[in-house]
Amino acid sequence: MPSRKALIFPDDTSKPILDAIGSAKQSLKIKMFTFSDPQLIDALIDAKKRGVEVKIMLNPARRDGEKDNEATRKILEQAGIEVKDSNPAFVLTHEKSMSVDDEMTFVKSLNWETKNLTETRDYAVVTTHPHEVKEAVEGFEADWNRGKFEPGDKHHLIWCVGNGRERISNFIDTATHSLYVQNERYQDTFIIEKLVRAAKRGVKVHVMAKGPHSLKKDKIIEGVEGLRIMDDVGIKVHKITHLKLHGKILLADGCRAIVGSINLTPGTFDGRRELAIELDDEEAIGRLHETLKSDWKNSHWMDLSDDGLLKQAESVDS
Protein backbone atom coordinates (compact mmCIF):
# COMPACT_ATOMS: atom_id res chain seq x y z
CA MET A 1 0.00 0.00 0.00
CA PRO A 2 1.39 3.46 -0.86
CA SER A 3 2.71 5.39 2.10
CA ARG A 4 4.58 8.48 3.25
CA LYS A 5 7.17 8.28 6.00
CA ALA A 6 8.87 11.15 7.83
CA LEU A 7 12.59 11.10 8.54
CA ILE A 8 14.03 13.42 11.15
CA PHE A 9 17.69 14.32 11.36
CA PRO A 10 20.03 13.85 13.05
CA ASP A 11 17.82 11.35 14.96
CA ASP A 12 17.36 8.91 12.07
CA THR A 13 20.99 9.10 10.86
CA SER A 14 21.99 8.26 7.29
CA LYS A 15 20.79 4.65 7.59
CA PRO A 16 17.39 5.05 5.83
CA ILE A 17 19.08 6.76 2.86
CA LEU A 18 21.85 4.16 2.70
CA ASP A 19 19.30 1.34 2.95
CA ALA A 20 17.28 2.83 0.09
CA ILE A 21 20.35 3.13 -2.10
CA GLY A 22 21.28 -0.43 -1.19
CA SER A 23 17.80 -1.64 -2.18
CA ALA A 24 17.93 -0.11 -5.67
CA LYS A 25 17.74 -2.69 -8.44
CA GLN A 26 17.35 -0.60 -11.58
CA SER A 27 17.84 3.14 -11.14
CA LEU A 28 18.73 6.02 -8.84
CA LYS A 29 17.86 9.58 -9.87
CA ILE A 30 19.31 12.23 -7.57
CA LYS A 31 19.36 16.03 -7.42
CA MET A 32 21.56 17.62 -4.78
CA PHE A 33 22.65 21.12 -3.88
CA THR A 34 25.83 20.02 -2.10
CA PHE A 35 27.21 16.48 -1.79
CA SER A 36 30.32 15.42 0.08
CA ASP A 37 29.41 12.69 2.59
CA PRO A 38 31.85 9.76 2.07
CA GLN A 39 29.36 7.03 3.08
CA LEU A 40 26.80 8.18 0.54
CA ILE A 41 29.44 8.52 -2.17
CA ASP A 42 30.56 4.95 -1.51
CA ALA A 43 26.95 3.73 -1.53
CA LEU A 44 26.34 5.19 -4.98
CA ILE A 45 29.55 3.65 -6.31
CA ASP A 46 28.51 0.26 -4.91
CA ALA A 47 25.10 0.65 -6.59
CA LYS A 48 26.80 1.39 -9.89
CA LYS A 49 29.03 -1.69 -9.52
CA ARG A 50 26.04 -3.98 -9.09
CA GLY A 51 24.45 -2.66 -12.29
CA VAL A 52 22.13 0.09 -11.08
CA GLU A 53 21.81 3.06 -13.44
CA VAL A 54 22.85 6.06 -11.35
CA LYS A 55 22.15 9.58 -12.57
CA ILE A 56 22.91 12.59 -10.42
CA MET A 57 22.54 16.32 -10.97
CA LEU A 58 24.70 18.56 -8.82
CA ASN A 59 24.39 22.30 -8.45
CA PRO A 60 27.55 23.66 -10.14
CA ALA A 61 28.17 26.68 -7.90
CA ARG A 62 26.73 28.80 -5.13
CA ARG A 63 25.72 32.43 -5.64
CA ASP A 64 29.20 33.53 -4.56
CA GLY A 65 30.81 31.25 -7.15
CA GLU A 66 32.01 28.64 -4.67
CA LYS A 67 32.04 25.17 -6.24
CA ASP A 68 31.28 22.72 -3.42
CA ASN A 69 30.73 19.64 -5.57
CA GLU A 70 33.84 19.46 -7.76
CA ALA A 71 35.69 16.85 -5.70
CA THR A 72 32.62 14.62 -5.39
CA ARG A 73 31.86 14.96 -9.08
CA LYS A 74 35.33 13.70 -10.02
CA ILE A 75 35.05 10.69 -7.70
CA LEU A 76 31.64 9.73 -9.10
CA GLU A 77 32.66 10.19 -12.73
CA GLN A 78 35.76 8.08 -12.19
CA ALA A 79 33.44 5.32 -10.97
CA GLY A 80 31.44 5.54 -14.21
CA ILE A 81 28.45 7.38 -12.72
CA GLU A 82 26.61 9.87 -14.94
CA VAL A 83 26.88 13.34 -13.42
CA LYS A 84 25.44 16.54 -14.86
CA ASP A 85 25.26 20.13 -13.76
CA SER A 86 21.74 21.00 -12.69
CA ASN A 87 19.48 22.77 -15.16
CA PRO A 88 20.97 26.17 -16.17
CA ALA A 89 17.44 27.53 -16.61
CA PHE A 90 17.53 28.21 -12.85
CA VAL A 91 19.78 30.57 -10.89
CA LEU A 92 20.68 27.48 -8.88
CA THR A 93 19.17 24.13 -8.00
CA HIS A 94 18.52 23.85 -4.27
CA GLU A 95 16.30 20.76 -4.57
CA LYS A 96 17.39 17.69 -2.59
CA SER A 97 15.67 14.55 -3.88
CA MET A 98 16.22 10.91 -4.75
CA SER A 99 13.99 8.48 -6.66
CA VAL A 100 14.69 4.75 -6.34
CA ASP A 101 13.62 2.44 -9.19
CA ASP A 102 10.92 5.01 -10.05
CA GLU A 103 8.95 3.53 -7.16
CA MET A 104 10.02 5.56 -4.13
CA THR A 105 11.03 9.22 -3.80
CA PHE A 106 12.82 11.07 -1.00
CA VAL A 107 11.93 14.79 -0.73
CA LYS A 108 14.42 16.41 1.62
CA SER A 109 15.60 19.57 3.31
CA LEU A 110 19.09 18.18 3.90
CA ASN A 111 22.13 18.19 1.68
CA TRP A 112 24.26 15.09 1.46
CA GLU A 113 26.87 16.58 3.73
CA THR A 114 27.98 14.86 6.91
CA LYS A 115 27.00 17.87 9.03
CA ASN A 116 23.40 17.71 7.74
CA LEU A 117 23.22 14.08 8.77
CA THR A 118 24.77 14.56 12.21
CA GLU A 119 24.52 18.17 13.41
CA THR A 120 21.50 19.97 11.94
CA ARG A 121 17.77 19.74 12.38
CA ASP A 122 16.61 18.50 9.00
CA TYR A 123 13.76 16.51 7.51
CA ALA A 124 12.82 14.19 4.67
CA VAL A 125 9.61 12.57 3.50
CA VAL A 126 9.72 9.22 1.72
CA THR A 127 6.73 8.65 -0.55
CA THR A 128 5.69 5.57 -2.50
CA HIS A 129 2.50 7.17 -3.85
CA PRO A 130 2.72 6.53 -7.60
CA HIS A 131 1.44 9.96 -8.66
CA GLU A 132 4.03 11.73 -6.49
CA VAL A 133 6.91 9.48 -7.54
CA LYS A 134 5.94 9.84 -11.20
CA GLU A 135 5.91 13.63 -10.88
CA ALA A 136 9.30 13.74 -9.16
CA VAL A 137 10.76 11.54 -11.91
CA GLU A 138 9.18 13.75 -14.59
CA GLY A 139 10.78 16.79 -12.98
CA PHE A 140 14.12 15.04 -12.85
CA GLU A 141 13.98 13.92 -16.48
CA ALA A 142 12.94 17.38 -17.65
CA ASP A 143 15.88 19.00 -15.88
CA TRP A 144 18.28 16.25 -16.96
CA ASN A 145 17.28 16.71 -20.60
CA ARG A 146 16.83 20.51 -20.30
CA GLY A 147 13.20 20.03 -21.25
CA LYS A 148 9.94 21.76 -20.42
CA PHE A 149 8.39 21.20 -16.98
CA GLU A 150 5.97 23.84 -15.68
CA PRO A 151 4.34 22.83 -12.37
CA GLY A 152 0.95 24.36 -11.71
CA ASP A 153 -2.32 23.86 -9.88
CA LYS A 154 -2.77 20.28 -11.05
CA HIS A 155 0.64 19.09 -9.86
CA HIS A 156 0.76 17.09 -6.64
CA LEU A 157 4.18 18.17 -5.38
CA ILE A 158 5.32 21.70 -4.55
CA TRP A 159 7.82 23.16 -7.00
CA CYS A 160 9.86 26.28 -7.46
CA VAL A 161 9.89 27.84 -9.93
CA GLY A 162 6.21 26.97 -10.29
CA ASN A 163 3.44 26.54 -7.73
CA GLY A 164 5.55 27.02 -4.56
CA ARG A 165 4.45 30.44 -3.35
CA GLU A 166 0.77 29.71 -4.04
CA ARG A 167 0.78 26.30 -2.34
CA ILE A 168 2.56 27.54 0.78
CA SER A 169 0.32 30.62 0.95
CA ASN A 170 -2.82 28.48 0.74
CA PHE A 171 -1.43 26.16 3.40
CA ILE A 172 -0.96 29.09 5.80
CA ASP A 173 -4.35 30.59 4.92
CA THR A 174 -6.17 27.37 5.85
CA ALA A 175 -4.54 26.95 9.28
CA THR A 176 -7.20 27.32 11.96
CA HIS A 177 -5.56 27.19 15.40
CA SER A 178 -1.81 26.45 15.30
CA LEU A 179 1.13 26.79 12.97
CA TYR A 180 4.74 25.73 13.54
CA VAL A 181 7.31 27.01 11.06
CA GLN A 182 11.01 26.20 10.88
CA ASN A 183 13.05 27.93 8.20
CA GLU A 184 16.42 29.55 7.84
CA ARG A 185 15.13 32.72 6.23
CA TYR A 186 11.92 34.75 6.29
CA GLN A 187 12.29 37.31 3.55
CA ASP A 188 9.40 36.88 1.12
CA THR A 189 6.96 39.71 1.93
CA PHE A 190 3.97 37.80 0.55
CA ILE A 191 4.60 34.83 2.87
CA ILE A 192 5.34 37.12 5.83
CA GLU A 193 1.99 38.85 5.24
CA LYS A 194 0.26 35.45 5.24
CA LEU A 195 1.87 34.55 8.59
CA VAL A 196 0.88 37.95 10.03
CA ARG A 197 -2.71 37.50 8.85
CA ALA A 198 -2.81 34.03 10.38
CA ALA A 199 -1.75 35.47 13.73
CA LYS A 200 -4.31 38.27 13.40
CA ARG A 201 -7.15 35.77 12.96
CA GLY A 202 -6.12 33.90 16.10
CA VAL A 203 -3.78 31.18 14.86
CA LYS A 204 -1.00 30.51 17.37
CA VAL A 205 2.10 30.90 15.20
CA HIS A 206 5.44 29.50 16.39
CA VAL A 207 8.36 30.67 14.23
CA MET A 208 11.80 29.11 14.58
CA ALA A 209 14.63 30.80 12.70
CA LYS A 210 18.37 31.08 12.50
CA GLY A 211 19.96 34.07 14.20
CA PRO A 212 20.19 36.99 11.74
CA HIS A 213 23.95 37.19 12.32
CA SER A 214 24.25 33.87 10.45
CA LEU A 215 22.83 35.33 7.23
CA LYS A 216 24.90 36.59 4.32
CA LYS A 217 25.90 40.23 4.83
CA ASP A 218 23.74 41.46 1.95
CA LYS A 219 20.72 39.64 3.39
CA ILE A 220 20.93 40.64 7.08
CA ILE A 221 18.75 43.75 6.84
CA GLU A 222 16.11 41.94 4.80
CA GLY A 223 16.23 38.94 7.14
CA VAL A 224 15.90 41.01 10.30
CA GLU A 225 13.10 43.07 8.79
CA GLY A 226 10.90 40.03 8.18
CA LEU A 227 11.47 38.67 11.68
CA ARG A 228 10.78 42.06 13.26
CA ILE A 229 7.50 42.45 11.38
CA MET A 230 6.32 39.14 12.78
CA ASP A 231 7.59 39.97 16.27
CA ASP A 232 5.77 43.32 16.18
CA VAL A 233 2.38 41.64 15.71
CA GLY A 234 2.97 39.16 18.53
CA ILE A 235 4.29 36.16 16.62
CA LYS A 236 6.81 34.36 18.80
CA VAL A 237 10.17 34.17 17.03
CA HIS A 238 12.59 31.70 18.59
CA LYS A 239 15.99 30.16 17.94
CA ILE A 240 16.51 26.49 18.79
CA THR A 241 19.45 25.95 21.13
CA HIS A 242 20.31 22.26 20.94
CA LEU A 243 20.89 21.95 17.17
CA LYS A 244 21.69 24.07 14.16
CA LEU A 245 18.55 24.81 12.16
CA HIS A 246 18.59 23.85 8.49
CA GLY A 247 15.18 22.21 8.02
CA LYS A 248 12.30 23.77 6.12
CA ILE A 249 8.91 22.71 7.47
CA LEU A 250 5.43 24.07 8.14
CA LEU A 251 2.97 22.15 10.31
CA ALA A 252 -0.64 23.30 10.64
CA ASP A 253 -3.17 22.32 13.30
CA GLY A 254 -1.16 19.24 14.26
CA CYS A 255 -2.51 17.35 11.25
CA ARG A 256 -0.76 18.40 8.01
CA ALA A 257 2.71 19.51 6.99
CA ILE A 258 4.91 20.73 4.16
CA VAL A 259 8.50 19.46 4.07
CA GLY A 260 11.20 20.18 1.50
CA SER A 261 13.98 22.46 0.37
CA ILE A 262 12.08 25.75 0.12
CA ASN A 263 13.41 28.78 1.98
CA LEU A 264 10.88 31.60 2.41
CA THR A 265 12.65 34.10 0.15
CA PRO A 266 11.77 35.82 -3.14
CA GLY A 267 14.78 34.31 -4.89
CA THR A 268 13.72 30.83 -3.87
CA PHE A 269 10.22 31.16 -5.27
CA ASP A 270 11.14 33.08 -8.41
CA GLY A 271 14.51 31.78 -9.57
CA ARG A 272 15.51 28.45 -8.02
CA ARG A 273 14.63 24.81 -8.58
CA GLU A 274 13.12 23.61 -5.31
CA LEU A 275 10.91 20.71 -4.26
CA ALA A 276 8.61 20.09 -1.28
CA ILE A 277 5.75 17.76 -0.43
CA GLU A 278 2.54 18.17 1.54
CA LEU A 279 1.35 15.32 3.76
CA ASP A 280 -1.32 14.44 6.29
CA ASP A 281 -0.35 10.84 7.11
CA GLU A 282 -1.11 10.27 10.79
CA GLU A 283 2.08 8.46 11.83
CA ALA A 284 4.41 10.79 9.94
CA ILE A 285 2.61 13.89 11.20
CA GLY A 286 2.78 12.56 14.75
CA ARG A 287 6.56 12.30 14.58
CA LEU A 288 6.94 15.74 13.03
CA HIS A 289 4.59 17.32 15.58
CA GLU A 290 6.42 15.83 18.54
CA THR A 291 9.76 16.99 17.13
CA LEU A 292 8.54 20.54 16.58
CA LYS A 293 7.05 20.74 20.06
CA SER A 294 10.34 19.46 21.50
CA ASP A 295 12.38 21.92 19.46
CA TRP A 296 10.14 24.74 20.64
CA LYS A 297 10.76 23.72 24.26
CA ASN A 298 14.49 23.70 23.49
CA SER A 299 14.47 27.20 22.08
CA HIS A 300 14.60 30.74 23.34
CA TRP A 301 13.02 34.01 22.36
CA MET A 302 15.09 35.95 19.86
CA ASP A 303 15.82 39.55 20.90
CA LEU A 304 15.49 41.43 17.61
CA SER A 305 16.27 44.88 18.99
CA ASP A 306 19.45 46.58 17.81
CA ASP A 307 21.10 45.85 21.16
CA GLY A 308 19.92 42.24 21.08
CA LEU A 309 21.26 41.64 17.60
CA LEU A 310 24.58 43.24 18.54
CA LYS A 311 24.89 40.93 21.55
CA GLN A 312 24.16 37.91 19.36
CA ALA A 313 26.85 38.96 16.91
CA GLU A 314 29.34 39.53 19.71
CA SER A 315 28.63 36.13 21.24
CA VAL A 316 29.36 34.46 17.90
CA ASP A 317 32.56 36.43 17.34
CA SER A 318 33.90 35.79 20.85
Secondary structure, 3 states (H helix, E strand, C coil): CCCEEEEEECCCCCHHHHHHHHHCCCEEEEEECCECCHHHHHHHHHHHHCCCEEEEEECCCCCCCCCCCHHHHHHHHHCCCEEEECCCCCCEECCCEEEECCCEEEEECCCECHHHHHCEEEEEEEECCHHHHHHHHHHHHHHHCCCCCCCCCCCCCEEECCCHHHHHHHHHHCCCCEEEEECCCECCHHHHHHHHHHHHCCCEEEEECCCHHHCCHHHHHHHHHHHHHHHHCCCEEEEECCCEECCCEEEECCCEEEEECCCECHHHHHHEEEEEEEECCHHHHHHHHHHHHHHHHCEEECCCCHHHHHHHHHHHHC
